[in-house]
């Protein structure tokens, strides 16, 4: 059997599959060529770049398993594929901690102005050192502040755990009833339960000093024009979930008006060509959709995905 890892797979995962007797092709096939090539394979794995929609699924009857390395599967017509008898699997836990750490890289970056300081120090550091020191000398601490988490699945909970470890309070909203506490594992293996509070989305928006979004894109932004009006003045926003969850143009307006102190984006409406207004804004910290892109996460994803493919292909 042949497997196409169209968006790549960690060498550990590739080796597991090959040791199990599968041929694994890691050469990327562009989206427009997939209708002519995908049916050469028995299974396909993707990340967020490749889209597997109904029309493509219909013309590839050989595909028995679709694997998504990561969490969100909005680039796959999951229900339709399963209705056609195709197994669809993903690895929701493997990258959760990596994404959560990126959220806090952005938050710590933002409260101390590193995103802007790293732009200006190389240009002005030897001529305007005092001016820059003054400009960046009004940072704040995360400890004692409130983090609002919108969407309390695996990634949202991992993000909340880091917040609790830093001494933050956590409010969260979710469509389903969630936990009243999270268990933190301390150095040496000791564990402690720390309370978190589930509230309605509006309360998260009104009361949080910082907000991190961990939801799929539906039919409208979670934070759009109306929601920006009820945010706490000076709030900071982080989106490491999906482009479109925050209305980007309204975000620029809110930043310019001072309603939002800074924002951090790992995902964008127009990937892979984000808006110039976003890329050039002096108070947005930017990364190119790398939330799950750590060596450790990729190893976990590759291993878990390989085992899921073997399980389903050998049924």
N, C-alpha and C positions, 0 to 999 in steps of 0.2 A: 504494500500500500504506500501511496505517496502523500506527503503532507506539505502544503505550502505555508511557510511562516512569512506571510507577505510583509509584515511590519517588523520582522526580526524576532528572534527568540534567544535567550541567554544560552551560551555554550553548554551549561549544565543540562538544560532542558533538551537541547538538541541531542546530546549524548545519550540521555535516558531513552529518547525515542529511537535513536539508531540502534542502541543495545537491545531494544525490544523488537527489532527487525523492520523498522519503518525507514523509508527514504525521506529525507527532509530537505526541502529546497528553500533557501533563505534569500534568493535573489528577488528583489521587489519587482512586481509586475504593476505598471501604472494602472490607475482606475479604468481608463478607457480601453485598455487591452484585456482586462479581466473577462469580459464576455466571450473572448476567443480562446482564452487560456485556462480558465479556472476549472473547466470540466476535465482537465488532465489529471486532477488530484482527487483523492478520497476525503481529504479534510483540509481546512484552511484555518490559520490563526491570524488574528489582526490585533492592532492596538486601536488608536483613535483615528488614524489617517484613512484606512481603507473602509469603504462603505459597502455593506452587503444588503441591498434592497431587494424587494420582491421580484423585480424584473430580472435581476441577475440570478437570483435563486432559482427562478423558473427554468432557466436555460442551462442549469448545471446539475442535472439529476445524479451525477456521480458523487456529489458531496454528501457525506454522511454525518460529519461533525463540523461545527463552527466553534472555534475557541477564541475568546476575547481575553487578552492579557491585560488585566486591570479590572476596574469596577464597572463603570458606565457602559451600557450596551445600546445607547441611542443611535449608533451608527449601523446597527443591525436590525432588520425586521424580525425580531425574535419570535413573536407569536406565529407569524406566517411560516417561518422556517420550521418551527416545532410542529405546526399543523401538517407540514409536508413530510414529517417523520425524521427531520434532521435534529440531532442533539445539539443544543447550544449551551456552552459552558463558559464560565468566567472565573476570575481569581479575586474575589472581592476583598479578602483580608490581606493579601500579600503586600500591597503598596500603601496601606493605610497610614502607617507610622511615618513613612517617607513624605507623604503629602502633608501630614500634620507638622512635621519639622519645617517644611518649606513655608507654611503659613507663619510660623514663628520667626523664621529668618526674615520674612517680609515685615512682620510687626516690630521686631527689634530694630530692623533697618529703618523703619518709618519713624519711630518715636525719637531716634537720635539723628535723623536726617542724613543717614549714610548714602541713600540713593542719590541725593543732590550733592553732598560733600564729595563723593567720589567722582562726580562730573567736574566740579569746580576746582578742587585742590590741584589737579595737574595743570590747570590753566592759570589760576590766580594765587596758588599757595605761596609763591615766593615774592609776590608783589602786594598781596592783600590778606596776609595771614591774620592780622588782627580783626579785619572786617569779617572774614569767614568765621573766626572764632566767636565773634559776637552773634553772627547770624545763626550759628548752629548751637548756641549755648543755652537754649531754652527747651531742652528735651524733657521728657517725662518718663517715669518708671511704669512698667506694666503691673508691678505688685500693687495690690489694693484696688485695681480697676476691675471693671466688669466686662467680660467677654460674652458676647451674644453669639450663639452657634445656631445657624439656620439649617436644619437637617441633621438628625442625630443618629445616623447610621455609623458604620465602622470608622470612617474617616472623621466624622464629627466628634465621635467619642474620643478618638485618639488626640484630636486637637484640644478637646476639653481637658484631658488628662495633663497635657503639657501646661495648660493654663493654670490648673490647680496646683501643679508642682511649683509654679512661679509665684504662687500666692494670690492669684486672681480669683474673683467670684465668677461663676458660670451660670448664665441663663440660656435656655435652649427652647427651640420650637421644633415640632415634628408632627407629621400627620397621624402618628400612632403614639400610644402611651409609652413613655420611656422610663428609664431608671430614676430613682431618687438619689442615688449615689453612684460613684465610680470607684473602682478599686485601683489604687496606685501601688505599684511594686517598687519598693525602695532598695537602695544598695544593701546587699547581703541577703535579699530575698524576703525581707519583712514586707507585709502588706497592710494598707490602711484604707478604709472606706471614707471618701470625702463627699459631702453632699453637693448635688447640683439641682437646679430648679427648672422644671418644665412650665412654660407659660405660652400664651398665644403669641403669634408672630408680631402683632402690633406692640406688645409689651417689650419684646426683644428689641424692636426698632427704637422704641422711645427711651429705653433705660440703659442701653449698652454703650460703653465707651469705645469698644471695638467690636466689629461684627465680621464673622467668617462664614462664608456660604458653602454649603455642601449638599446641594440638591441638583437634580437633573433639570435641563431646560424643558419647560412645558409650552404653554401657548403665549406667555407674556413674561416680562421680567419680574422677578421677586421684588426687586427694588427699582421702581420706576418713578415717574414724575410725582405721583401722589405720595409714595412712600418716602421720598427724599424730604418732603415737607414735615414729616413727623419724627425724623431722626434727631437725636440729641445733637446740639450744636457742638462742632469740633470732633464728631465721631470719625473713626477711620474704618475703612472697608477693605476686606481681602476676599478675592474670588479665585479659588483654585479648584473650581468644580467644572462649570461649563460656560462657554461664551453665551451672552444673552441673558444670563441670570441677573446681571445689573445692566440697566439702560446706560450705555456708554456715553451718549451725548448728554444725558441728564447728569451723569457723573461729572463730566467736564464742567457743566454749569454750576454744580454744587461745589466743586473745588474752587472755581473762580470766585464764587460768592462767599467762600469761607465756611459754608455749612459743613463741609467735609474737610478735615485737616489734611489727610493724605489717603491715598488708595494704593492697593497692590493687586496686580493682575497677573495671573499665570495663564489665563485663557481669554479668548477674544471673540468678538462677533464674527470677524472676517478672517479667521485663520485660513491660510498662513500669511495673510496680508492685512495686519491690524491697521486701524485708522491712524492717520498722521496725528490727529488731535490727541490721541492717547499716547502714541510713542514719544511725542515731543513735550508732553506736559511735565512741568518741573516738580509736581508733587504726586507723581505716580511711580511706584516701584514696579519694575517689569521683569518678567522671566518668560521664556518661550515654551510654555506648556511642558514643564519638566517636573511636575509634582511627584510622579512615580519614578523619576529617572535617577535612582541611586543604585550603586552596584548591588547592595543587599536586597533591595526590592526586586531588581531584575532577576537575581538568582532565585528568589522565592517564587516569583511569577513563572519563570521558566520551568522550575521543578514541578510546581503545582499544575501548570497547564499540560505538561507532558504526561503526568499521571492521569489527568482527566481524559486526555485524548486516548491513551492506551486503554483505559477502562471502557470507554464508549466504542472504540473501534474494534475491540475484541469480543464484544457481546455477541 
